[in-house]
Amino acid sequence: MSARVIDGKALAAEVRERIAADVAALTGEHGIVPGLAAVLVGDDPASEVYVGMKHRASEAAGMHSRQIRLPAETSQEDLEQVVRELNEDEAIDGILVQLPLPDHLDPQPIQELILPAKDVDALNPYTAGRLAVGDPTFLSCTPYGVLEILDHAGVETSGANVVIVGRSNLVGRPLSVMLTLKGRDATVTLAHSRTRDLAAVCRGADVLIAAVGVAGLITAEYVSPGTVVIDVGTNRNDEGKLVGDVAFAEVAEVADAITPVPGGVGPMTVTMLLQNTLEAARSRRGLPRR
């Protein structure tokens, strides 16, 4: 029997409609237009696509979107100055610096420089620390999207065994913390390349989340019948096709539910960036979050 396919694209459209309505209400009632600034250094093709998607999505939601494009040879000092100016700009509620940066630039000082109140990408160590102590400000966008998908699919995480394959600071680590917060209450195993008998560990999951960046790593051997499989991976195969970390066709024959690539987690990442920007616009002006 084939698994239920969770349509992240349809969910993203639904959530973006809600965000657009909230933005319109915020603008109509308080005269506030949330502002998102994206900084792109160099001409990496994938980054160009991602920044363009964020720009179009924010404008479609009724937000002010600013794209700042800098040449690849931009110095660390000049990039930091751009961030400082955005920190001081009252029209900007959220700041993101698109990664990866050119090799000569160090992203850590840049992320630390972004004001926590505008850290809608949730990469400032302060933001990560607030999450770690159970009092988050902003949630990392991709993990946040995974939580929304699980909720939409009716997946109960309380008491569930969740295995996350991949321990990156962008997905695996923050998601593992989010799933253990009160209200989520999952039992989480954070697996990685050094995990012994990874397939056996994965077979013990009620929910299996693949976020390791290896195309087709998760095969049917890794999945027990009835498991919910969330594929965060985005890889290009030899034909240039976008594929996930999960061997979709064979795993779908075992799992209870599964997200596709593309059309699964990806659309939700941009959507939750919009949600964070909306919340930043409200909280910066002393308005309650929704």
Long-range contacts (C-beta under 8 A, 24 or more apart in sequence): 1-253, 2-252, 2-253, 3-229, 3-251, 3-252, 3-253, 3-254, 3-255, 3-256, 3-257, 3-258, 4-153, 4-256, 4-257, 4-258, 5-252, 5-257, 5-258, 5-259, 5-260, 6-149, 6-152, 6-153, 6-230, 6-257, 6-258, 6-259, 6-260, 6-264, 7-263, 7-264, 8-145, 8-149, 8-259, 8-260, 8-263, 8-264, 8-265, 8-266, 8-267, 8-268, 9-263, 9-267, 11-148, 11-149, 11-152, 11-267, 11-268, 12-267, 12-268, 12-270, 12-271, 13-267, 15-148, 15-268, 15-271, 15-275, 16-57, 16-60, 16-61, 16-271, 16-274, 19-61, 19-271, 19-274, 19-275, 19-278, 20-60, 20-61, 20-62, 22-278, 22-290, 23-61, 23-62, 23-63, 23-278, 24-62, 26-278, 26-281, 26-282, 26-287, 27-62, 30-285, 30-287, 32-281, 32-282, 32-285, 33-62, 33-63, 33-64, 33-91, 33-281, 34-63, 34-64, 34-93, 34-94, 34-277, 34-278, 34-280, 34-281, 35-63, 35-64, 35-65, 35-66, 35-89, 35-91, 35-92, 35-93, 35-94, 35-277, 35-281, 36-63, 36-64, 36-65, 36-66, 36-92, 36-93, 36-94, 36-95, 36-96, 36-120, 36-273, 36-274, 36-277, 37-65, 37-66, 37-67, 37-68, 37-86, 37-89, 37-92, 37-94, 37-95, 37-96, 38-65, 38-66, 38-67, 38-68, 38-96, 38-97, 38-98, 39-68, 39-70, 39-79, 39-82, 39-83, 39-86, 39-95, 39-96, 39-97, 39-98, 40-67, 40-68, 40-69, 40-70, 40-98, 41-70, 41-71, 41-72, 41-74, 41-79, 41-97, 41-98, 41-101, 41-102, 41-105, 42-70, 42-71, 42-72, 42-74, 42-101, 42-102, 43-72, 44-100, 47-98, 47-99, 47-100, 50-98, 51-98, 53-270, 54-96, 54-270, 54-273, 57-270, 57-271, 57-273, 57-274, 58-274, 58-277, 61-274, 61-278, 63-274, 63-277, 63-278, 64-91, 66-92, 72-102, 73-102, 74-102, 74-105, 76-104, 76-105, 76-106, 76-109, 79-105, 79-110, 80-109, 80-110, 80-113, 83-110, 83-113, 83-114, 84-113, 86-118, 87-113, 87-114, 87-115, 87-118, 92-118, 93-118, 93-120, 93-277, 93-280, 93-281, 93-284, 94-118, 94-119, 94-120, 94-121, 94-273, 94-276, 94-277, 94-280, 94-281, 95-119, 95-120, 95-121, 96-120, 96-121, 96-273, 97-121, 117-280, 117-283, 117-284, 118-280, 118-284, 120-273, 120-276, 120-277, 120-280, 121-273, 121-276, 122-174, 122-276, 123-169, 123-170, 128-169, 128-174, 131-174, 131-177, 131-178, 132-177, 134-181, 134-182, 136-178, 136-181, 138-276, 138-279, 138-280, 139-174, 139-178, 139-272, 139-276, 140-170, 140-171, 140-174, 140-175, 141-269, 141-270, 141-272, 141-273, 141-276, 142-170, 142-171, 142-175, 142-211, 142-232, 142-265, 142-268, 142-269, 142-272, 143-171, 143-174, 143-175, 143-178, 144-178, 144-268, 144-272, 144-275, 144-276, 145-265, 145-267, 145-268, 145-269, 145-271, 145-272, 146-175, 146-209, 146-230, 146-232, 146-265, 146-268, 147-178, 147-179, 147-184, 148-268, 148-271, 148-272, 149-230, 149-259, 149-264, 149-265, 149-268, 150-207, 150-228, 150-230, 153-228, 153-257, 155-207, 155-228, 155-257, 157-184, 157-185, 157-186, 157-207, 158-184, 158-185, 158-186, 159-185, 159-186, 159-187, 160-186, 160-187, 160-206, 160-207, 161-186, 161-187, 161-189, 161-204, 161-205, 161-206, 161-207, 162-186, 162-187, 162-188, 162-189, 162-205, 162-206, 162-207, 162-208, 162-209, 163-188, 163-189, 163-191, 163-201, 163-202, 163-204, 163-205, 163-207, 163-208, 163-209, 164-188, 164-189, 164-190, 164-191, 164-209, 164-211, 165-191, 165-192, 165-198, 165-202, 165-208, 165-209, 165-210, 165-211, 165-212, 165-217, 165-218, 165-245, 166-191, 166-192, 166-209, 166-210, 166-211, 166-212, 166-213, 166-232, 166-245, 167-191, 167-192, 168-211, 171-211, 171-232, 172-211, 172-212, 175-209, 175-211, 198-222, 210-244, 210-245, 210-246, 211-245, 212-245, 213-245, 214-245, 215-243, 215-244, 215-245, 216-243, 216-244, 216-245, 216-246, 216-247, 217-245, 217-246, 218-245, 218-246, 218-247, 218-251, 219-247, 219-250, 219-251, 220-247, 220-250, 220-251, 220-253, 220-254, 222-251, 223-251, 223-254, 223-255, 224-254, 225-254, 225-255, 225-256, 226-255, 226-256, 227-254, 227-255, 227-256, 228-255, 228-256, 228-257, 228-258, 229-255, 229-257, 229-258, 229-259, 230-258, 230-259, 230-264, 230-265, 231-258, 231-259, 231-260, 231-261, 231-264, 231-265, 232-265, 233-261, 234-261, 234-262, 234-266
